[in-house]
Amino acid sequence: MSTTLPHAPLPADRAEAAEAFEDYKPPLSPGHAVVEANRCLYCEDAPCTIACPTHIDIPTFIRKIATGNIRGSAKTIFSSNILGMSCARVCPVEVLCVGDCVYNHLDQPPIQIGKLQRYATDVAFAEGWRFFEAGAPTGRSVGLVGAGPASLACAHELRRLGHACTIYEKRDVVGGLNSTGVAPYKMRADRSLEEVEWVLGIGGIEVKTGVELGRDLSFEALEAQHDAVFLGFGLGPDSWLEAAGSELSGVEGAVEFIEGMKLGTPDVSEVRRAVVIGGGNTALDAVRELVRMGIASVTMVYRGTEERMSGYAHEWKAGKLEDVKALWQRQPVGFEGEGRVTGVRCVKLGQDRQPIAGSEEVVPADLVLLAIGQGKLGELVSGLDGVTVERGRVVVGPDGATGRPGVFAGGDCANGGKEVVNAVAEGKAAAQAIHRSLGGN
């Protein structure tokens, strides 16, 4: 258990893919940033700001870049989103702020908002700028479960309001999916941990790693130690495909594989053909990561159609440009191999999603990643009076409140698995609600 360090050091010999991958969204040069910022129309109604879950004042931060006020630009961003550095890298801006840029309606390229945000926040980190201080002590404390974006945003906001915070994290590495689950070509683990330390730099946030709710700490003890509790424990392990051969070596969960890539030293030197099962954003992260690892053949197998896949269209478009193949309307029914997987048995599905007789085929594979979802962890608190859990998710109101006084939740454990920026917004909103519940204004 750690109470002095925010995280365990990363393995020195880890083979994080980011060491070999080119940056997914290369940064803007200072000159390019100024030119791009000057394209902004500074819309009064700012649909881009409305589209951002944390409602960053985007026209203002862009205007400040255009006028050379990078410090002011960064402060504008961080005032709304304390994890603005990572969100600039991992946010699907194409369907959020950039997707709502008015230039899209003028047959002009939209403003590169994400890259401009990255430019300002990267300068802030490089210069060591800090913008916020802890508020006057209130004598109240809040316990937060999980050290991902929701809890980090919640704790930082609570410290600005003067409340003491303790974060309990079951892993040795903090930062949530930014550190362990986001593909490294978007967000490197060491960069995520740098952001964590920057957020914790406000002071007064204690982090205890290696502490798991229900194993090392009961909920009753948690409530007894704190005046309020925030649940930000995210999602569980990869969902598994219960089919013949699923126990074979080489059949792995996609999120677990990505974590191994970011924190460990996975050996894929013998892998020539990889298959990713699923059609969501985790599947798209996985296939694009595998291509960058030099695997010759990467195929995505999805039971739905290309038009109805749940993953973002812009991510799939990029995957196709990188020579990722896809088999649509295929249902995996088993795995081939002796000891190690050699192929995935699939049947083709008709428009009614029923198997087509005689359509079974084997897709060759030395590695199979399952990207069919993650388990929900709501059962950790499902027995508590006043806490409602539906389909594994903790049910909350708009401000993150559960039905149990003093208990709030946000992030993936409550929303079922959205973006980092959603977790930040929910954590910050919950912090304000917690503050009010403790007598603040």
C-alpha positions as CSV (number, residue, x, y, z in Angstrom):
1,M,0.0,0.0,0.0
2,S,1.3,3.4,-1.0
3,T,0.5,6.6,0.8
4,T,3.5,8.7,-0.2
5,L,3.8,8.1,-4.0
6,P,0.9,8.8,-6.4
7,H,1.8,5.7,-8.4
8,A,4.3,2.9,-8.7
9,P,7.1,3.4,-11.2
10,L,6.5,2.0,-14.6
11,P,8.6,-1.1,-15.5
12,A,11.9,0.0,-16.9
13,D,11.9,-2.6,-19.6
14,R,8.3,-2.1,-20.7
15,A,7.8,-2.2,-24.5
16,E,5.2,0.5,-24.6
17,A,4.0,0.8,-28.1
18,A,4.2,4.5,-28.0
19,E,8.0,4.2,-28.1
20,A,7.6,2.9,-31.7
21,F,4.4,4.5,-32.8
22,E,4.2,7.8,-34.5
23,D,1.9,10.3,-32.8
24,Y,-1.7,9.8,-33.8
25,K,-2.3,13.5,-33.9
26,P,1.0,15.3,-34.3
27,P,1.3,18.6,-32.4
28,L,1.1,22.0,-34.1
29,S,4.2,24.2,-34.3
30,P,3.8,27.6,-32.7
31,G,3.5,29.3,-36.1
32,H,0.9,26.8,-37.3
33,A,-1.0,27.2,-34.0
34,V,-1.3,31.0,-34.5
35,V,-2.4,30.6,-38.1
36,E,-5.0,28.1,-37.1
37,A,-6.2,30.1,-34.2
38,N,-6.7,33.1,-36.4
39,R,-9.1,31.1,-38.6
40,C,-11.6,30.9,-35.7
41,L,-14.8,33.0,-36.1
42,Y,-15.2,33.4,-32.4
43,C,-18.9,32.5,-32.6
44,E,-21.1,34.2,-30.0
45,D,-23.2,31.1,-29.5
46,A,-20.1,28.8,-29.8
47,P,-21.6,25.4,-30.7
48,C,-18.2,23.9,-30.1
49,T,-18.4,24.9,-26.4
50,I,-21.9,23.5,-26.1
51,A,-20.7,20.2,-27.7
52,C,-17.9,19.8,-25.1
53,P,-19.1,17.9,-22.0
54,T,-16.9,20.1,-19.8
55,H,-18.0,23.2,-21.7
56,I,-14.5,24.7,-22.2
57,D,-14.8,28.3,-23.5
58,I,-13.3,27.3,-26.8
59,P,-13.5,30.7,-28.6
60,T,-11.7,32.4,-25.7
61,F,-8.9,29.9,-25.4
62,I,-8.3,30.0,-29.2
63,R,-8.4,33.8,-29.2
64,K,-5.7,33.9,-26.5
65,I,-3.5,31.6,-28.6
66,A,-4.0,34.0,-31.6
67,T,-2.9,37.0,-29.4
68,G,0.1,35.1,-27.9
69,N,-1.4,34.7,-24.5
70,I,-0.6,31.0,-24.1
71,R,-0.7,31.0,-20.4
72,G,-4.2,32.6,-20.4
73,S,-5.3,30.0,-23.0
74,A,-4.2,27.1,-20.9
75,K,-5.9,28.6,-17.8
76,T,-9.1,28.9,-19.7
77,I,-8.9,25.2,-20.6
78,F,-7.9,23.9,-17.2
79,S,-10.6,26.0,-15.5
80,S,-13.2,23.8,-17.1
81,N,-11.3,20.6,-17.6
82,I,-8.4,19.9,-15.3
83,L,-7.5,16.9,-17.5
84,G,-7.4,19.1,-20.6
85,M,-4.0,17.8,-21.6
86,S,-5.1,14.2,-22.0
87,C,-8.5,15.1,-23.4
88,A,-6.7,17.0,-26.2
89,R,-5.2,13.7,-27.2
90,V,-7.9,11.1,-26.6
91,C,-11.2,13.1,-27.1
92,P,-13.2,12.1,-30.2
93,V,-13.2,15.8,-31.2
94,E,-14.6,14.8,-34.7
95,V,-17.9,14.0,-33.0
96,L,-17.8,16.7,-30.3
97,C,-16.3,20.2,-30.6
98,V,-14.8,19.9,-34.1
99,G,-17.9,18.1,-35.3
100,D,-20.0,21.1,-34.3
101,C,-17.7,23.8,-35.7
102,V,-19.6,26.2,-37.9
103,Y,-17.1,25.7,-40.7
104,N,-18.6,22.3,-41.3
105,H,-21.7,24.1,-42.7
106,L,-19.6,26.4,-44.8
107,D,-17.8,23.8,-46.8
108,Q,-14.5,24.7,-45.1
109,P,-12.2,22.6,-42.9
110,P,-13.3,22.9,-39.3
111,I,-10.9,24.5,-36.7
112,Q,-8.4,22.0,-35.3
113,I,-9.7,22.5,-31.8
114,G,-8.1,19.4,-30.3
115,K,-4.7,20.3,-31.7
116,L,-5.0,23.9,-30.4
117,Q,-5.9,22.6,-27.0
118,R,-3.0,20.3,-27.0
119,Y,-0.7,23.1,-28.0
120,A,-1.7,25.3,-25.1
121,T,-1.7,22.6,-22.5
122,D,1.6,21.1,-23.6
123,V,3.2,24.5,-23.3
124,A,1.7,24.8,-19.8
125,F,3.2,21.4,-18.8
126,A,6.6,22.2,-20.3
127,E,6.7,25.5,-18.5
128,G,5.5,24.1,-15.2
129,W,2.6,26.5,-14.9
130,R,0.1,25.9,-12.1
131,F,-3.1,27.8,-11.9
132,F,-5.0,26.7,-8.9
133,E,-4.5,26.5,-5.1
134,A,-6.3,24.6,-2.4
135,G,-9.1,26.4,-0.7
136,A,-9.2,27.3,3.0
137,P,-9.6,24.0,5.0
138,T,-13.2,23.2,5.8
139,G,-12.4,20.3,8.2
140,R,-14.3,17.9,6.0
141,S,-12.9,15.0,4.1
142,V,-14.1,13.0,1.1
143,G,-13.1,9.4,0.2
144,L,-12.9,8.6,-3.5
145,V,-12.8,5.1,-4.9
146,G,-10.8,4.6,-8.1
147,A,-8.0,6.9,-9.4
148,G,-9.2,7.5,-12.9
149,P,-10.3,10.7,-14.6
150,A,-13.6,11.0,-12.7
151,S,-12.0,10.8,-9.3
152,L,-9.1,13.0,-10.2
153,A,-11.3,15.7,-11.5
154,C,-13.6,15.4,-8.5
155,A,-10.7,15.5,-6.0
156,H,-9.1,18.5,-7.6
157,E,-12.3,20.5,-7.5
158,L,-12.9,19.5,-3.9
159,R,-9.4,20.7,-2.9
160,R,-10.1,24.0,-4.6
161,L,-13.1,24.2,-2.3
162,G,-11.0,23.3,0.8
163,H,-12.0,19.7,1.4
164,A,-9.4,17.0,2.2
165,C,-9.4,14.1,-0.2
166,T,-8.2,10.5,-0.1
167,I,-8.3,8.4,-3.3
168,Y,-8.3,4.6,-2.9
169,E,-7.0,2.7,-6.0
170,K,-6.7,-1.1,-6.3
171,R,-3.9,-0.9,-8.8
172,D,-0.4,0.1,-8.3
173,V,-0.6,2.5,-11.3
174,V,-3.1,5.4,-11.1
175,G,-4.8,7.4,-13.9
176,G,-7.4,4.9,-14.9
177,L,-7.8,4.1,-18.6
178,N,-5.6,7.0,-19.6
179,S,-2.7,5.0,-18.0
180,T,-3.8,1.5,-18.8
181,G,-6.5,1.3,-21.4
182,V,-6.2,4.0,-24.0
183,A,-4.2,2.9,-27.0
184,P,-0.6,4.2,-26.5
185,Y,-0.5,5.8,-30.0
186,K,-3.0,8.3,-28.5
187,M,-1.9,8.5,-24.8
188,R,1.3,7.1,-23.4
189,A,1.3,5.8,-19.9
190,D,4.2,8.0,-18.8
191,R,2.4,11.1,-20.1
192,S,-0.8,10.1,-18.3
193,L,1.2,9.7,-15.0
194,E,2.8,13.1,-15.6
195,E,-0.7,14.6,-15.8
196,V,-1.7,12.8,-12.6
197,E,1.2,14.3,-10.7
198,W,0.3,17.7,-12.1
199,V,-3.3,17.4,-10.9
200,L,-2.2,16.2,-7.5
201,G,0.2,19.1,-7.3
202,I,-2.6,21.2,-5.8
203,G,-1.8,19.4,-2.5
204,G,-3.9,17.7,0.1
205,I,-5.0,14.7,-2.0
206,E,-3.7,11.5,-0.5
207,V,-3.5,8.5,-2.8
208,K,-3.6,5.0,-1.4
209,T,-2.8,2.3,-4.0
210,G,-3.3,-1.4,-3.6
211,V,-6.5,-0.8,-1.8
212,E,-9.6,-2.6,-3.2
213,L,-13.1,-1.8,-2.1
214,G,-14.7,-4.9,-0.6
215,R,-11.3,-6.7,-0.2
216,D,-9.1,-4.3,1.8
217,L,-11.6,-1.7,2.7
218,S,-15.3,-2.2,3.5
219,F,-17.8,0.4,2.4
220,E,-18.9,0.9,6.0
221,A,-15.3,1.7,7.0
222,L,-15.0,4.1,4.1
223,E,-18.1,6.0,5.2
224,A,-16.9,6.1,8.8
225,Q,-13.6,7.7,7.8
226,H,-15.1,10.4,5.5
227,D,-17.9,12.9,5.4
228,A,-18.8,12.0,1.9
229,V,-17.9,9.3,-0.7
230,F,-17.4,9.5,-4.4
231,L,-17.5,6.2,-6.5
232,G,-15.3,6.4,-9.6
233,F,-14.2,2.8,-9.9
234,G,-14.8,2.5,-13.6
235,L,-15.5,-0.8,-15.4
236,G,-14.4,-4.4,-14.8
237,P,-12.4,-6.8,-16.9
238,D,-13.0,-7.6,-20.6
239,S,-16.2,-9.5,-21.3
240,W,-15.5,-13.1,-22.4
241,L,-16.8,-15.1,-25.3
242,E,-17.8,-18.4,-23.9
243,A,-17.1,-20.6,-26.9
244,A,-15.1,-23.8,-27.5
245,G,-11.4,-23.1,-27.4
246,S,-11.6,-19.8,-25.6
247,E,-9.1,-21.1,-23.1
248,L,-6.4,-21.4,-25.8
249,S,-3.3,-19.3,-25.4
250,G,-3.4,-16.3,-27.6
251,V,-7.1,-15.5,-26.9
252,E,-7.0,-12.4,-24.8
253,G,-9.2,-9.4,-23.7
254,A,-8.4,-6.3,-25.8
255,V,-8.3,-3.9,-22.8
256,E,-6.0,-6.3,-20.9
257,F,-3.8,-6.6,-24.0
258,I,-3.6,-2.8,-24.3
259,E,-2.7,-2.6,-20.6
260,G,0.1,-5.1,-21.1
261,M,1.4,-3.1,-24.1
262,K,1.4,0.1,-22.0
263,L,2.8,-1.3,-18.8
264,G,4.5,-4.6,-19.6
265,T,6.5,-6.3,-22.3
266,P,4.2,-8.5,-24.4
267,D,5.9,-10.7,-27.0
268,V,4.2,-10.6,-30.4
269,S,7.3,-11.4,-32.4
270,E,5.7,-14.7,-33.6
271,V,2.3,-13.2,-34.4
272,R,1.6,-12.9,-38.1
273,R,-2.2,-12.9,-38.2
274,A,-4.3,-11.1,-35.6
275,V,-8.1,-11.0,-35.3
276,V,-10.0,-8.5,-33.2
277,I,-13.6,-9.5,-32.3
278,G,-15.9,-6.5,-31.9
279,G,-16.9,-3.3,-33.7
280,G,-16.6,-0.6,-31.0
281,N,-14.0,1.9,-30.2
282,T,-11.9,-0.5,-28.2
283,A,-11.8,-2.8,-31.2
284,L,-10.7,0.0,-33.4
285,D,-8.0,1.0,-30.9
286,A,-6.8,-2.6,-30.9
287,V,-6.6,-3.1,-34.7
288,R,-4.8,0.1,-35.2
289,E,-2.4,-0.7,-32.5
290,L,-1.7,-4.1,-33.9
291,V,-0.9,-2.7,-37.3
292,R,1.6,-0.3,-35.8
293,M,3.2,-3.3,-34.0
294,G,4.1,-4.6,-37.4
295,I,1.7,-7.6,-37.5
296,A,1.2,-8.4,-41.2
297,S,-2.5,-9.3,-41.2
298,V,-5.0,-7.6,-38.9
299,T,-8.7,-8.4,-39.3
300,M,-11.7,-7.1,-37.4
301,V,-14.6,-9.5,-37.1
302,Y,-18.0,-7.9,-36.3
303,R,-21.5,-9.4,-36.1
304,G,-23.1,-6.2,-37.4
305,T,-22.7,-4.2,-40.6
306,E,-20.2,-1.4,-41.4
307,E,-22.9,1.2,-41.4
308,R,-24.2,0.2,-37.9
309,M,-20.9,-0.4,-36.1
310,S,-20.7,1.3,-32.8
311,G,-17.1,2.5,-33.2
312,Y,-16.5,6.0,-34.5
313,A,-16.6,6.3,-38.3
314,H,-13.5,8.5,-38.4
315,E,-11.5,5.9,-36.5
316,W,-12.6,3.1,-38.9
317,K,-11.7,5.3,-41.9
318,A,-8.2,5.7,-40.5
319,G,-8.0,1.9,-39.8
320,K,-8.9,1.1,-43.4
321,L,-6.2,3.5,-44.6
322,E,-3.8,1.5,-42.5
323,D,-4.8,-1.7,-44.2
324,V,-7.0,-3.2,-41.5
325,K,-9.4,-5.7,-43.0
326,A,-12.9,-6.4,-41.7
327,L,-15.4,-9.3,-41.9
328,W,-18.9,-8.0,-41.4
329,Q,-21.9,-9.9,-40.2
330,R,-19.8,-12.7,-38.8
331,Q,-20.5,-14.4,-35.5
332,P,-17.5,-16.2,-33.8
333,V,-18.6,-19.7,-32.6
334,G,-15.3,-21.2,-31.5
335,F,-11.5,-21.2,-31.7
336,E,-9.2,-23.6,-33.4
337,G,-5.8,-24.7,-32.2
338,E,-4.0,-27.1,-29.8
339,G,-2.4,-25.2,-27.0
340,R,-2.3,-22.0,-28.9
341,V,-5.0,-20.5,-31.1
342,T,-4.6,-20.9,-34.9
343,G,-8.0,-19.6,-36.0
344,V,-11.5,-18.3,-35.3
345,R,-14.5,-20.3,-36.5
346,C,-17.3,-17.9,-37.7
347,V,-20.7,-18.2,-39.3
348,K,-22.1,-15.6,-41.5
349,L,-25.3,-13.8,-40.3
350,G,-28.2,-12.8,-42.4
351,Q,-30.1,-9.5,-42.2
352,D,-32.1,-11.0,-39.4
353,R,-28.8,-11.7,-37.5
354,Q,-29.5,-15.4,-37.7
355,P,-26.8,-17.8,-38.8
356,I,-26.8,-18.8,-42.5
357,A,-26.7,-22.5,-42.9
358,G,-23.4,-23.9,-44.4
359,S,-21.6,-20.5,-44.0
360,E,-19.1,-21.6,-41.4
361,E,-15.5,-20.5,-42.1
362,V,-12.2,-20.4,-40.2
363,V,-10.3,-17.1,-40.0
364,P,-6.6,-17.8,-39.4
365,A,-5.1,-16.1,-36.3
366,D,-2.1,-16.4,-34.1
367,L,-3.6,-13.8,-31.7
368,V,-7.3,-13.1,-31.0
369,L,-8.4,-10.0,-29.0
370,L,-11.9,-9.9,-27.5
371,A,-13.3,-6.4,-27.7
372,I,-16.9,-7.1,-26.9
373,G,-17.3,-4.9,-23.8
374,Q,-16.3,-4.8,-20.2
375,G,-17.9,-6.1,-17.1
376,K,-19.7,-3.6,-14.8
377,L,-18.7,-3.3,-11.1
378,G,-21.9,-2.0,-9.7
379,E,-22.2,-5.1,-7.6
380,L,-19.5,-3.6,-5.3
381,V,-22.2,-1.4,-3.9
382,S,-25.4,-3.1,-5.0
383,G,-26.3,-4.2,-1.4
384,L,-26.2,-0.7,0.1
385,D,-29.4,1.0,1.2
386,G,-30.3,3.8,-1.1
387,V,-27.8,2.8,-3.9
388,T,-29.6,1.6,-7.0
389,V,-27.7,-0.6,-9.5
390,E,-29.2,-1.3,-12.9
391,R,-27.5,-3.6,-15.4
392,G,-24.3,-3.2,-13.4
393,R,-24.3,0.6,-13.4
394,V,-24.7,2.8,-10.4
395,V,-27.8,5.0,-10.9
396,V,-27.2,8.7,-10.2
397,G,-28.9,12.0,-10.7
398,P,-27.6,14.9,-12.9
399,D,-25.2,15.9,-10.1
400,G,-23.9,12.4,-9.4
401,A,-25.9,11.8,-6.3
402,T,-27.1,8.3,-5.4
403,G,-30.1,7.7,-3.2
404,R,-27.8,7.3,-0.2
405,P,-26.9,10.5,1.6
406,G,-23.3,11.5,1.1
407,V,-22.6,9.0,-1.6
408,F,-22.0,10.2,-5.2
409,A,-20.7,8.5,-8.3
410,G,-19.5,9.4,-11.8
411,G,-17.5,8.1,-14.8
412,D,-17.8,4.7,-16.3
413,C,-19.3,3.0,-13.2
414,A,-22.3,5.3,-13.6
415,N,-22.4,6.1,-17.4
416,G,-21.6,2.6,-18.5
417,G,-18.4,3.6,-20.5
418,K,-18.2,6.9,-22.2
419,E,-15.2,9.2,-22.9
420,V,-12.6,10.6,-20.6
421,V,-14.1,14.1,-21.0
422,N,-17.5,12.8,-19.8
423,A,-15.8,11.3,-16.7
424,V,-14.1,14.7,-16.0
425,A,-17.4,16.5,-16.4
426,E,-19.2,14.1,-14.1
427,G,-16.5,14.2,-11.5
428,K,-16.5,18.0,-11.3
429,A,-20.3,18.2,-11.1
430,A,-20.3,15.7,-8.3
431,A,-17.6,17.7,-6.4
432,Q,-19.9,20.7,-6.5
433,A,-22.8,18.7,-5.3
434,I,-20.7,17.2,-2.5
435,H,-19.6,20.7,-1.5
436,R,-23.2,21.7,-1.3
437,S,-24.1,18.7,0.8
438,L,-21.3,19.5,3.2
439,G,-22.8,23.0,3.8
440,G,-20.9,24.9,1.1
441,N,-22.4,27.5,-1.2
